Amino acid sequence: MAEATLEETERKLRELRDLADGLRQNLRRWRQATRGGNNCAAEFCGLIESSGALAAGEKAPQG
């Protein structure tokens, strides 16, 4: 059971790192393209949905 929990935790951490990397890259691009990144909501939502980082029951980041 502990091994399965560890594997699941490591998988989720990899997904979150991938999400953070994608956000970091896109945020730079959005800031340049939209003068501050204010008009990127649709792309942001798409990035989160495609990342797999949010499992059923988890909430998307606010802000």
N, C-alpha and C positions, 0 to 999 in steps of 0.2 A: 504494500500500500504506500509506503514512504517513497519507493522508487517511482511509482506512477505519479504521485503528487509532485515529486521533483521534476520529472519529465514534463508534466503539464505546466508547471511554473516556468521552466526554462523555455518552453514553446511560447508562452504568453509574453515573456520578456523579449524574445526575438521579434515577435510581432510588434511590440511596443517600440523597440529600437528602430524597426523598419518604418513605422509610422512617424517617429520623431525625425528620422533622416529625411523622409518625404516632405514632412512639414517644413523642415529647415530649408530644404532646397526650394520648395514652392513659395515660401514666405519671401525669400529674397527676390524671386521673379515677380511675385505679386506686388511687392513694394515698389519695384521699378516700373511695372506696367500700370499701376493704378495710383501712383503718387501717395503711397502710404499703406497700400494693401486693403483699402476699405471696401472694394467691390469684388471680393473673391469668394463670397459665401457658397455659391454653387460648386465651384471647384473644390473648396474645402470639404464640403459634405461628401462629394464624390470620392475624395481621397480617403476620408475616414471609412466610408462604406466599402471601398475596394481593399482596404488594408487588412480586414479580418480581425482587427484589434478589438472590436466591440463584439462581445458574445451576447447571447440573449440575456436580457436583464441588466446589462451594463448601460450606463448613461453616457451620452456624448458630452465632450467638454463644452462648457458654456463660456461665452465671451468672445 
